[in-house]
Amino acid sequence: MSNIEFFNQLAKSTNTYLNTGRMSLFDFQVYRRTFDDINKKIGLKSGDRVLDLGGGCGQIASYMARHVREVVLADGAKVALAIARKNLSRFANVTYQLVDITVLPLPFENNSFDHIVCYSVVHYLRDHNEFERLVLDLLRVVKPGGKILIGEIPLVDKAQAYFEERRKKPFLNFFLNARYHVKKFLLKAMYGFGKVDETQTTGLKYTRPVIQTILGKIPGMRFELLEQDKKLPFANSREDLLILRAV
Ligand SMILES: C[S@@+](CC[C@H](N)C(=O)[O-])C[C@H]1O[C@@H](n2cnc3c(N)ncnc32)[C@H](O)[C@@H]1O
């Protein structure tokens, strides 16, 4: 099963609050918090045209749409897009496009977006070459001076450091491990056991040096890795990559 088929299954499996795979069962503010964290890093303006690439069922786009002139929500999963279209029907400034991010160039004009958000997506690529090619194409599509936020990238080095620290406090570690397994079990129960097959999805890993090596050789831009709001579900192991295309 491809990643895209997995996300089609996930989109169908349960209500929209849970179907992004976030382990945030009891944080009903998780999408607002995520949007606020993104907006703090980009600084969206009311006249902006923004691409939400891999936007899934549109939970984050629903906040974006209130802040900008236009949102293009692009995703490879048809079912997710159909759900987004239904849930966001009150926003006349959102359009929907079926796009596979591994098929390049992306179907967008050069310099056509003020900013691009690609959140919690690039670990579904097959390898780092695909990541590099995607970044190069996003730099073509974003306007000069525009920002690309590639959010929630799993960083192996960050996760390792976090778990090493955690193991030094065995009681807390035991509690956090137990909580993780309870949440995972509840999430699977809500998806309907066996209805969503996670086993075939990619979990492409990144490290800070890998990102530095890939992006360090690309001219015409600056980049930095930024921590997430500590309340976000993956803040201990993931970071957001902010790329600024030179003017
Ligand atoms: C974890 S979800 C993130 C959704 C949304 N950005 C968010 O953070 O709530 C990952 C999204 O990436 C999309 N995706 C994965 N591989 C893709 C591909 N090759 N082309 C387009 N979209 C893809 C999935 O369909 C899914 O909607």
The ligand as a Tripos MOL2 file, in Angstrom:
@<TRIPOS>MOLECULE
LIG
   27    29     1     0     0
SMALL
NO_CHARGES

@<TRIPOS>ATOM
      1 C1          0.4850   13.6160    8.3400 C.3       1 LIG1
      2 S1         -0.5040   14.2300    7.0280 S.3       1 LIG1
      3 C2         -0.3340   15.9650    7.2600 C.3       1 LIG1
      4 C3         -1.5560   16.7190    6.8540 C.3       1 LIG1
      5 C4         -1.4930   18.2160    7.1900 C.3       1 LIG1
      6 N1         -0.4150   18.8800    6.5090 N.3       1 LIG1
      7 C5         -1.3450   18.3870    8.6740 C.2       1 LIG1
      8 O1         -0.2310   18.6290    9.1500 O.co2     1 LIG1
      9 O2         -2.3550   18.2530    9.3720 O.co2     1 LIG1
     10 C6          0.5160   13.9630    5.5830 C.3       1 LIG1
     11 C7         -0.1600   14.3800    4.2780 C.3       1 LIG1
     12 O3          0.7890   14.2310    3.2170 O.3       1 LIG1
     13 C8          0.1110   13.7240    2.0870 C.3       1 LIG1
     14 N2          1.0680   13.0420    1.2160 N.ar      1 LIG1
     15 C9          1.8910   12.0040    1.5140 C.ar      1 LIG1
     16 N3          2.6020   11.6460    0.4280 N.ar      1 LIG1
     17 C10         2.2190   12.4880   -0.5760 C.ar      1 LIG1
     18 C11         2.5820   12.6270   -1.9450 C.ar      1 LIG1
     19 N4          3.4800   11.8290   -2.5140 N.pl3     1 LIG1
     20 N5          1.9880   13.6000   -2.6690 N.ar      1 LIG1
     21 C12         1.0620   14.4180   -2.1110 C.ar      1 LIG1
     22 N6          0.6710   14.3370   -0.8280 N.ar      1 LIG1
     23 C13         1.2400   13.3770   -0.0710 C.ar      1 LIG1
     24 C14        -0.8980   12.7620    2.6690 C.3       1 LIG1
     25 O4         -1.9430   12.4610    1.7700 O.3       1 LIG1
     26 C15        -1.3540   13.5020    3.9140 C.3       1 LIG1
     27 O5         -2.4810   14.2990    3.6740 O.3       1 LIG1
@<TRIPOS>BOND
     1     1     2 1
     2     2     3 1
     3     2    10 1
     4     3     4 1
     5     4     5 1
     6     5     6 1
     7     5     7 1
     8     7     8 2
     9     7     9 1
    10    10    11 1
    11    11    12 1
    12    11    26 1
    13    12    13 1
    14    13    14 1
    15    13    24 1
    16    14    15 ar
    17    14    23 ar
    18    15    16 ar
    19    16    17 ar
    20    17    18 ar
    21    17    23 ar
    22    18    19 1
    23    18    20 ar
    24    20    21 ar
    25    21    22 ar
    26    22    23 ar
    27    24    25 1
    28    24    26 1
    29    26    27 1
@<TRIPOS>SUBSTRUCTURE
     1 LIG1         1 GROUP 0 **** ****
